[in-house]
Amino acid sequence: MRTPILYRKRLIPDECILLKDDLLLHRDKEVIITKWNTIRPKKTLHHGISCYFLTQGIKVSKFYDHSSNFICWYCDIISHSYDENTDTFIFTDLLADVIIYPDGFVKVVDLDELADALKNGLMSSEMVHKTLMQLNHLLTLIYNGSIAKLQQYIELSEAASDS
C-alpha cells in the first residue's frame, strides 16, 4: 500500500502540520484510515484512529486516553486537496465538530469559530454554507443511526491491527 503524505491544516489557529508519525492502516479512493498519537500532549487524550471520508467531507476519529480507555468519537467537518504528483493530501479542518460520548450524548462544538472565520474573512460564505451542509449530513447520520456504518471502518481496522 502506497503511503501518502498527509497534512492537517487548521484555520484557527492558522497552522499546517505534516502528520509524519501517523500510521496508515487503509487507503482507497474514498477512505484513508490512520492511527496516531497526539501531536501536542493533552491531559486525557493520548492516541486514536481517524477515518477520512474523502467524498463526504467528514473525518471520524476514535479517541483514547493514556491507558487506552475509549473517550469518545470525534467528528470533524473537513475539506481536502490532493496533489497526485507528490501523493499529498491537505486536510483542512472546517471548524464545526461533533462529539459522540460513550453514553450516546451528542454535542456540536466550535460553531463560534466557524462564525469568527466568516467574520474575519478566513472562510467565504460559500465555504461556510458547504460546511453547514456537511454538518447537517453528519448530524442526520448520527440521529438516524447510520453513523455506525462510518464507525465500522475504524472498528474493523482496529480488529485487523490487533490481530
N, C-alpha and C positions, 0 to 999 in steps of 0.2 A: 504494500500500500504506500503510495507516494505521500510524503508528509508536506503539507502546505505550510507556508509562512503565515502566521496569524498575528494580527494586531487588534487591540481593543482601544477604540477611540471614544473619549468622553468629551462632552461639550461643557459640562460643569462638574469639576474643574476642567479646563482645557488641557487635555493630555492625550497622547497616543503612545501606547505601551506595547512593545514586542512581547508576545506570550511565548517566550523562548523555552520555558520549562514545562509548558503544557504537554501532556502525553496524548497523542492521537490514538483513539480507540476505534473509530469508524469514520469512513468518508464515502459519500456517494454524491450524486448530483443535487440531492435535496437536503442532505443532513450531514453535519460534522459533529462528532462527539469527542470531547476531550476530558481528561482527568487532570486535576490541578491542585496545587496548594496556593493559599492566599499570597498575593504579591506583597501586601503590607500586613504584618501580623495584627490580628484582632483579638479581642478579649475572648470571644466564643468561637467565631468562625475560623476554621483551620484549613479545610480542604473540601473538594466537591467534584462533581461531574456535571458538565454542561453539554447540552444538545442544541445546536444552532439549526433551526428550521429555515433554510435559506429562502424558500418561496413564500413563507408565511410571515417573515419578519418578526419571529419570536425566538428567544433563547430561553430554554427551560433548564434550570440548574437545581441540583440536589445538594444542599449544604450540610456539612458535618462539623462537629466540634473537635477539640483536641483528642478526645477519647473515642472518636469515630461514631459518636451518637448522632442520629439524624436530628437536624434543627428544623428545617423547613424546605419547601420548594420555593424557589425564587425565579420569577419570570420577568424577563426584560423585553421591552419592545425595541427592536433593532432595525437597522438597515445595513447593507454591506456593499462593498465594491470588490471587484475581483480583477486581478491582473494575470491573465493567462500566461504571459511570457515568463513571469517570475513565480507563478503559482502562489500568489499572495492575496490574502483576504484582509480587508479592513472592516471590522465590525464596529459600527457606530451605535452607541447607547443613546436611544431617543428619549431617555429620562423617565418615561412612565413605566412603573414596575408594579407587579402583583406578587404578594407573598401569600403562600398557602401553608398554614400551620398544621402540625400533625393532627390537631383536633378538627380540622376541616375549615377553621375560620379563614376567611379571605380578606386581605387588606390591600387596597390600592394605595400606592405611595408615590411621592415625588411629582405630583401634578403641579405643585408650586414651582418646581424647577422648570417644568415644561412651559408654564406661563411666563416665567422670567426669561427663558430662552427666546420666546417670541417677542417679548417687550424689548429685549436688548439686541435683537437682530441676529441672534445665533441660529435661529431657525426661521424659515419662511412660513407664511400662513398655510401654504400648500403642504409643507412637511409636517406641520402641527396637525393639519387635517388628516394626513395619512397616518400619523402616529395614533390619533384618537380612533380612527377606523380599525387599526390593528389592535388597539387596546380593547375595543368593543368585540372584535372577533375572539380575542383571548378570553375575555370575561364570559362570552357566550359558550366557549368550550368548557370553561370551568363550571358554569352554572348548569349546563345540561349533562355533565358527567363525562364529556368527551376528552377532557384533559388527560385522563388515564391513558389514552392512546399515545399521547406525546410522552408522558412519563414512562411508558413501557420501553421506549428506546433506551432510556437510562437504566432501567431495571434489568433489561436483557444484557446491556453492556457490562453492568456490574457483575452479573452472574457469570458471564464469559471470562471476565478478567480475574475473578476469584477462583475459577477452576483451573 
